[in-house]
């Protein structure tokens, strides 16, 4: 049996180590590529699910709540730091719709141009009375501070198309003042 010199042993050991490292590196590279492909596939599936949900919601809305009867009510908060806790909306003598906010939802509504649909219901064409009330608290308020509340009532005319009403909470002036509720009725362009 032939013995291997120290130098030759080191060379063989180095070659073996290089081959093992190369194989491990190739395996890691292959694993990383597969992970990226898997991540891309999952993201594509998520996008498809979102699109399918959007389409299903549109079909459900048009079936359950036809355009000629639909009223959609949206809410916007343009008062920095006002975190809503609850909003109640009622049309005529219908059962009120109550929306409760957790902190995450209340903060999301404070983002620029944020708009939330708080109600979608059906009413016949003609004049209707809508009532909105809210309760909230400023982000920096102490625990014993009185809540911010208000009520708003208005008339709107429901035509043969969907009625879209937007309620906005804003300050009465650019320099502060009380919170005021304003209502806009959006009309489709013809």
C-alpha positions in Angstrom: 0.0 0.0 0.0 1.2 3.4 -1.0 1.3 6.2 1.5 0.3 9.8 0.5 2.6 12.6 1.4 1.5 15.5 3.5 1.5 17.9 0.5 -0.4 15.5 -1.7 -3.0 14.9 1.1 -3.5 18.7 1.5 -4.0 19.0 -2.3 -6.5 16.2 -2.3 -8.2 17.7 0.7 -8.3 21.1 -0.9 -9.7 19.6 -4.2 -12.4 17.7 -2.2 -13.3 20.9 -0.3 -13.6 22.9 -3.5 -15.8 20.2 -5.1 -18.1 20.1 -2.1 -18.2 23.9 -1.9 -19.1 24.1 -5.6 -21.8 21.5 -5.2 -23.3 23.3 -2.2 -23.1 26.6 -4.0 -24.9 25.2 -7.0 -27.5 23.7 -4.8 -28.0 27.0 -2.9 -28.3 28.8 -6.3 -30.9 26.3 -7.5 -32.8 26.6 -4.3 -32.8 30.4 -4.4 -34.0 30.3 -8.0 -36.8 27.9 -7.1 -37.8 30.1 -4.1 -38.0 33.2 -6.4 -40.1 31.3 -8.9 -42.4 30.0 -6.1 -42.8 33.5 -4.7 -43.7 34.9 -8.1 -46.3 32.2 -8.6 -47.8 32.9 -5.2 -48.0 36.6 -6.0 -49.6 35.9 -9.4 -52.2 33.7 -7.6 -52.9 36.4 -5.0 -53.5 38.9 -7.8 -55.9 36.5 -9.5 -57.8 36.0 -6.3 -58.1 39.7 -5.8 -59.4 40.2 -9.3 -61.9 37.3 -8.9 -63.2 38.8 -5.6 -63.6 42.1 -7.3 -65.6 40.6 -10.2 -67.7 38.5 -7.8 -68.5 41.5 -5.7 -69.6 43.5 -8.8 -71.9 40.6 -9.8 -73.3 40.3 -6.3 -73.9 44.0 -6.1 -75.6 44.2 -9.4 -77.8 41.2 -8.6 -78.7 42.0 -5.0 -78.7 45.7 -5.2 -79.6 46.9 -8.7 -78.3 50.3 -9.8 -81.7 51.9 -10.1 -82.3 51.2 -6.3 -78.7 51.5 -5.0 -77.5 54.2 -2.6 -73.8 54.1 -1.6 -72.6 56.2 1.3 -68.9 57.1 1.7 -67.0 58.8 4.5 -63.9 60.9 4.4 -62.0 62.3 7.5 -60.0 65.5 6.8 -59.3 66.3 10.5 -55.7 65.3 11.5 -55.6 63.0 14.4 -59.4 62.4 14.7 -59.7 58.6 15.2 -63.3 57.5 14.6 -64.7 54.9 17.0 -68.2 54.5 15.5 -70.3 55.8 12.6 -74.0 55.3 12.2 -75.9 55.9 9.0 -79.7 55.6 8.4 -81.9 56.4 5.5 -85.6 57.2 6.2 -86.9 54.6 8.6 -84.5 51.8 7.6 -82.4 50.0 10.3 -79.3 52.1 10.8 -75.9 50.7 9.6 -73.3 51.0 12.4 -69.6 50.7 11.6 -67.2 50.2 14.5 -63.5 51.2 14.0 -60.5 49.6 15.5 -57.4 51.8 15.7 -55.9 50.4 12.4 -59.1 51.3 10.4 -59.4 54.7 12.1 -55.8 55.6 11.2 -56.3 54.3 7.6 -59.1 56.7 7.1 -56.8 59.6 8.0 -54.6 59.0 5.0 -54.7 61.6 2.2 -57.7 61.0 -0.2 -58.9 58.0 1.9 -62.6 57.3 1.4 -64.5 54.4 2.9 -67.9 53.0 1.9 -69.9 52.7 5.1 -73.2 51.8 3.6 -74.8 50.3 0.4 -78.5 49.9 0.5 -81.6 50.1 -1.7 -84.2 52.9 -1.8 -86.9 53.8 -4.4 -86.4 56.8 -6.6 -87.5 60.1 -4.9 -86.7 62.3 -1.9 -85.1 60.7 1.2 -83.8 61.7 4.6 -80.4 60.6 5.6 -78.9 60.8 9.1 -75.2 60.3 10.1 -73.7 60.4 13.5 -70.2 59.7 14.6 -68.1 59.3 17.8 -64.3 59.6 17.8 -61.3 60.7 19.8 -58.2 62.7 19.0 -55.0 60.5 18.9 -53.3 62.5 21.6 -56.3 62.9 23.9 -56.1 61.8 27.5 -58.2 58.8 28.7 -60.7 61.0 30.5 -61.2 63.5 27.5 -64.7 63.8 26.2 -65.3 62.1 22.9 -65.8 64.1 19.7 -69.4 63.5 18.5 -71.8 65.1 16.0 -75.0 64.4 14.1 -76.0 65.4 10.6 -79.3 65.2 8.8 -80.1 66.1 5.2 -82.4 65.4 2.3 -81.3 63.9 -1.0 -83.1 63.0 -4.2 -82.6 59.5 -5.5 -82.9 59.4 -9.3 -83.1 56.3 -11.6 -79.4 55.7 -11.3 -77.2 54.8 -8.4 -77.0 57.6 -5.8 -73.6 58.1 -4.3 -73.3 60.3 -1.2 -70.1 61.4 0.4 -69.8 62.7 3.9 -66.7 64.6 4.9 -65.5 65.5 8.3 -63.4 68.7 8.2 -62.5 71.8 10.3 -64.7 74.9 9.9 -61.6 76.9 8.9 -58.0 76.3 7.8 -56.8 77.6 11.2 -58.8 75.2 13.4 -62.4 75.5 14.6 -65.0 72.9 15.2 -65.4 69.7 13.2 -68.1 70.0 10.6 -70.0 67.4 8.6 -70.5 68.1 4.9 -72.4 66.1 2.4 -71.9 65.8 -1.4 -74.2 63.9 -3.8 -72.2 62.7 -6.8 -74.0 62.4 -10.1 -73.0 60.4 -13.1 -71.8 62.3 -16.1 -74.1 62.0 -19.1 
